[in-house]
Amino acid sequence: MTPFLNRAVQVLPPALLLWAVAALAAYAEDMMGKVARATGSGHAAIASAHPAATMAGFEILSQGGNAFDAAVAVSAALSVAEPHSSGIGGGGFFLLHLAVDQSSVFVDARETAPGEATRDMYLDENGEPIRSASRSGPLAAGIPGLPAALEHVANKYGRLPLAQSLEPAIRLARQGLPVTEQTQRLLRAVPRMASPSAAFAEIFLPGGEAPPAGTLIRRPDLADTLEILSAEGAAGFYTGPRAELLVKGVREEGGIWSMEDLATYRIAERQPIRFRYQKVDITTAPPPSAGGVALAQVLNMLGQRGYGQLGEPAKTHLLVEAMRRAYRDRAEYLGDPDFVAIPLERLIHPWYAHGLLASMRMDRATPSHTLPGPVSQQPLGTDTSHFSVLDKDGNRAAVTQTINTLFGSAFVPPGTGVILNNEMDDFSVKQGAPNAFELVHSHANGIEPGKRMLSSMTPTFLESERGLAILGTPGGSRIVTMVLLGALAWMDGADAEGIVGLPRVHHQYIPDSVSFEADAMDDELQAALDELGHELRESSRPWGNMQAITLDYANGTLTAASDPRRNGGSDIR
């Protein structure tokens, strides 16, 4: 028995012991790098950031639900099981594929700025950003979109009532889940990153300290909120007594939410970005995600320079230079398409990529300051969640959801159990000033009431004659490049395990350095890139938490895998 299970045995009540041990045993199994496989048709696959959420999805599939019902169940369960990364106090993107007519849709549940938000609300009297104001406490929170998305996806695309798909999450919140060693470490970091509210501390930091691994955390207030959502739909969250509690809690601590902000929130359905790269059809996220644009731009550049035929260091050099230019365009052009005119077709056109390549030398790195655009630097942070679902009928969902940085704003309105996001930091607080992920933006991503902040979340489908892949990941500014590398790995023949386990390399224009995980580059490659003028920065920790599913059409092999860097859960049934 692991130390984690030993601790659970010591602290759990007998009535919950058998349930907890079974859940933790499944958790431990996934920690050992399990990859689920099946051959033949008629199977479903789920890969998510927590085994309890994956189990919730399969529970709903077993009751006759489809991939979209399962997506609702997994999403809501992650609100309970992975509070540091996502929840109904945040937002997300649902990329859905409908098998009945082979169509895809992008459900945009990104948070919006409150009605009282102003362009300079996070600047001091000298016009400089107040870093903590957009990252900690209720003033940092945008209006959540996830509750509206859960109702929309269930009602429009699912087979089951919303209430049925929310049952597993409500049960998890009532019964509680044991604190994992990872969650304990993350909770210890909260006071260094934010000022946790009293209601947050009561749940997650009793006595002012992170509870020991194995300690059961129950969230009855969150269960009540989910039950109201279950009984009344999104209206139960955005209007009425629960909305009043949310607004009261926010405003009493200096936030600016109003009842009107909640009542007028709407999800948006958008057309996904679709393009083709080397006989692979790619369906991915449109603005307000920057991910799909960057993915198209980088792959267009790689294709025109014969990336697949290059050797090292030319291959990595080209990849980095393409990333640099895509992130420069992100900073300059992208924002909420309902507020900003984005030259989308031009940006993702192969001819535009040809123009971007004109400034690229294969014998020398291009300093970022020589490319036009805002330039500045600051430190980094990350957290978000992704899951992938495929049902036996071929419906699929790639869903990335977030509360932004670790535990969001660390603020819980009393009586709600809801951790609020700190997504306002994803706006351009000041042109050229970086956010928590070191990303810089122009006025295209400036703060305006009702506006959606730009995002890196990049849920993606890949499909070719060989088969299909469903993938996505958290990781802040590195999301796009992780999905890019995963896509390239799948095109080279990798299955889900190969995609999620791949060592990662990243460049984002500013800061002007190539960051990389251990084992992503050998000494010879590092020396060669250094000679070309690249500044290299090896990361002290791994990135992301990719969740992937692949299906091989020729032999029927279906694989699902969770990133070995974290403790997710993947399975096929």
C-alpha positions, 0 to 999 in steps of 0.5 A: 500500500502506498503512503498515500493510501496508508494516510487515507486509512488513518483519517477516513471514516469507516463508511467512506473507507472502501470507496476512498481506497478503491478511488485511490487504487485507481488513482495510483494505477494511473500514476504508474503510466497506464495507457488504455487500449482496445481493438475494434469498434464500439468502444469509448475513451476518456482521458482527463486530469483526475481519475474521479472525473474520468469515472464520472464520464464513464458513469454517464456513458453507461446510463445511455449518455453520449460524448457530450453528456460525458463531457458535462459530467467530466467538466463538473467533476473536475470542478470538485476534483481539481480545484487548483485548475478549473471549476464553475467559477471559471470558463472554458472552450468545448470543441465538439464533433457530431458523428451524425453529420460529421460537423464540428462546433466550438462552444465559447464559454470564456469569462467576460469583463464585468460591466464596471471594468475599465481599461486602466483599472489595474494601474497605479497613480503612475500608470504602472500595473498593480500586479496583485490586483489582477491576480488575487481577490474578487477584483481579478475575477471575470464573469464565469462561463462554465455553468452556462456551457454545461447547460448549453452542451447538455440541452443542445447536444446531449441525450440526458438531462443536465441533472443526470450528468451533474449527479457524479460531481454533486456526489463527489462534492458531498462525500469529499475527495482525499487531498493528494500529495500534489494538491497539498504541495500546490496549496502550500504555494497559495499564500505566496501567490495570492491572499486567500479569502476566509471562505477559501481558507476554511475549505482548503487551508484549515488552521492556516495550513495545507492539510496532510495528504489523504485528508478528506475535503468535503465541499457541501456549499459547492454541492448545493450550488451544483444542485441548484444548477442541476434543478434550475439550469444556468438560471439558478447560477446567474440569477436568484439567491445563488447569484445574490450570494456570489455578487454580495461576496464579491462586492463586500471584498472590493470586487465589481460584479453586478447582478446584471453582469451575471444575468446577461452572460451568454455562451457563444457558438463559433466556427472552429478554425479548420486547415490542412497540413500534409494530408491531415485535417486539423480542427481547432480553436478560433478567437478568443483563443489564440491557439488555432491561429498560432497552430495554423501559422506555425504549421504553414511555415513548417510546411513551406520550409520542408520541416519533415526533411530537415535534420538537426539543428535546422529542424528545431531552429525552424520550429522555434523561429516559427513559434516566435513569429506566431506569438508576435502576431498573437500580441499584435492582432488577437482579442475578442472577435465580438469587439475587435476586427481580426484579419483571421483569414489573412493570418492563417493563409499559407501566403501570409506564412510565406511573408513571415518566412521572408524575415527568417534566416536558417543560419541565425536566430532572429532577435525578437526586438527586431520584429515589430510589436510590444516588448517587455518581460516578467515572471511566469505562472500556470494552471488549467485543465483539459480532457478528451472524450470519444464515444462508441458512435464517434462523437468527440469532445476536446475541452479545455477549462480554466480558472487561470493561475493556481486556484484562480483568485483564491477567493470563494464568495461565502456560502457558494463553495465556488472558487473564482477565476482571476482571468482579468489578468489575461487582458492587456492591463497595459500595452506591452506589459506581460501577464502572469504567463509572460505574454504581452498584448496590444490594445486588441486585448484591452479591458472593456465591459462584457469583453472576453479576454484572449486565451491560449486554450487549444482543444484540437482534433486531427484526422487523416486516412490513418485515423484521428487524435483528440488532444489538448493541455493546460500550461498557460502560454505554453499550451499552443506549442505543446499541442503543436508538438503533440500534433507533429508527434501523431503525424509521425505515427505516435499513439496517445502515450507517445503524444502525452509523454513527448519532451517539450520545447517552447518559444513565445516571442517574449521573453526571447529565449528557448525554454525546454524540458529536461531530455528535450535536447541533448548537449550537441543540439543545445550547443548547435542552437547556441551557436545560431544565437538562441538563448536557451533556458532549461526548465526546472519543472515539467509542463502541462497535463496533456490528455489524448485519445487516438484511433487507428482506422486500419487496425481499430486500435484505440488508445487513451493516455494521461500525461505522465507528468501529473496524475490523471486518469485514462480508460477505454470501455 
